[in-house]
Amino acid sequence: MPRDSFDWTLFLTASALAVIGVINLYSATSVARAALTDIYIQQVYWLVLGGILGAVVAVIDYRHYERLGYLLYGVGIIFLVLVFILGKDIRGSSRWIAIGSFGFQPSEFMKLFLIIALAKYLHDDPRTEARSLKDLIAPALLTAVPTLLVLKQPDLGTALIHLFIFATVCLLTRIRWQTITGIVVSTGILLPMMWTYVLKDYQKQRVTVFLNPEANLLGAGWHAHHARVAIGAGGWTGQGFMQGTQNQFLFLPDQHSDFPFAVFAEDWGFLGCFVLVSLYGFLVLWAIRIAATAKDRFGAVLAIGVGALIFWHAVFNLGMVTGILPVVGVTLPLFSAGGSSVLTIMLGIGLLMNVSMRRYWISPARTTSLLSRD
């Protein structure tokens, strides 16, 4: 591997988002610092640990992950099942497994295991023609198992991330338009059933509030309403670092986890938000570039999967904060506080770095285009 193969663009973009995220968490927790126990310092610890683990992931040839793809997937499923046995209940959801004072969220890591499993399946199935609905049964089952387990916790946001990762990977590895039409129609038919039998009452309430934001401003609509107020209060250039009134007067709930973007928008305004969103957009486009130049199908799908993970996390989080989407509890990558979320994204960045660096390995027999690997 050439010495200059290290992807500085990927490293600097991810680092910029992480640094801005820590600075924003300092602002978000400035008033409630005692209650939130210096959460921005914890974020630094998680980022350092994530950086170390990401570096380890990056230096191991990603073809080893291909061989371990289904094993990692199986381990992830086991931990999702263990959540129902050993899980710690927080706010009515059992999503965390506690080991002493340390707790982790298996569903976060399952996102990466799912990406690796999908990449392995599509790598082992080297067809170049567009896939039919029948060809998607196996990857759909790989996606369905963790998705249903996560819904049971319940965690609608993570379940949606699983589904959108699957959809993105399938779309970018060529499927027939008739298949896309069939999936869309089937989804439309299943939605009423999901509303009746799958969604919990609080999830239905969030959708209702989304459709009618003014219906319950003092209850379920409080989060989204004050997030929009904070964004609007930021104007073009913001109220200044740690000067946002919605944050300083504690009108913003979960400002360090689900709504850090609202704090950032109030502090730095439209111009700051433009820079932040541009960084996310650039990171996703860079992941697509890595996929397009990967030396085999597995590396390409791996990069597309991680890019989709970052993209849909950003879309859902920014969408719910701005009121475009219902509140579903999805974190903003490298911005929201949370150890499992940070580690997952940093490991994903490590996978991207791995694929990016190894594209320089010359292997003519394995070098093909993104849409027709191997």
C-alpha positions, 0 to 999 in steps of 0.5 A: 500500500503506498504511503500516501494512501491515507485518506486525509479528506475523509479524516479531516471532514470527520474530525471537523464534524467531531470537533464542532460537535463537542463545541456545540455540546459544551454550549448545549449543556452549559446551563444544565452542566451539573445535571448533565455531568459534563457530557461534552467531556464524556463525548471527547472520551468516546471520540478518542476511544472511537478513533482508536477502534476505528484505526484498528478497523482501518488497518485490517484488510476489509476482506477479513470482515467479508469472511466474518460477515455472517458471524458478526451478523449472528453476534449482533442478533444474539445481543439484540435478543439479550436486550429483552433478557438483560436490558435496562429500561429507560423511558419505557424502552429496553435498548441498553445492556448494562455491564456495571456502570457501563451501558451500550446499545446493541442496535447501534452496532447492529447497523454496521453488522447489517451493512457487512452482512449485506455487502457479503451477500451481494459480493457472493452473488456476482450477477451484473444484470438488474435484480428482480424481487425474488433476488432480494428475498435473502437480503430482505430477510437479513434486514427484517430480522434485526429490524423486527427485534429493534421494533419490539424494543421499541425503537422506530428510528433505528428500525427505519435506519435499517430499512433505508440502508437496505433500500439504498444498497439495493438501489445502488447495486441495480434492481429492476424498476418493476421491482421498485414499483412492487416494493413501493406498492407493498409498502403502501399496503403495509402502512395501515397494518403497521399503524394498527399493530406495530406502532406504540401509542407514543409513536402514533402520538408523534405522527399525529403531532407532526401532522398537526403541530399546534395540537399539543404544544405543552405535551408531545409537541413541545420538543419539535415546537421549541426546536423550530423556535430555536432555529428561527431565533438564530436568523442569518448569523446566530445569537452567538456562542452559548447565547441562544435563549431557547437553550439557556432558558432550558426550553429545549429538551434532549438538547444534547442527544436528539436536538443538538442541531437546534442549539447549533442553529440558534448559536450560529444561524443559517450560515453556520447551519449551511457549513454544517450541512455541507460537511455532512453532504461532502462526507456522504459524497466522499463515501460514494466516491470511495465506493465508486473507486473500490477494488471489489464489490464487497468494498463498494457495498461496504462504503455505500452502506456506511454512506447511507448510514450517515446520510439517513441519520442526518436526514432523519435528525435534521428532518425531525428538528426542523419539523419536516419529519416526525420525531423518531429519536435518531441521533445526528452523527458525531454531533449527538451525545452517546457512546454507542452512537459515537462508536458506531459512526467512528467504526463506520469511518474506519471501514470507509478509510479501510476501503479507501486506502486499499483501492490503491492495491493493484489487482486487475482481476478484481477491479471493475465498476461500481455497478458490475463488481467481479 
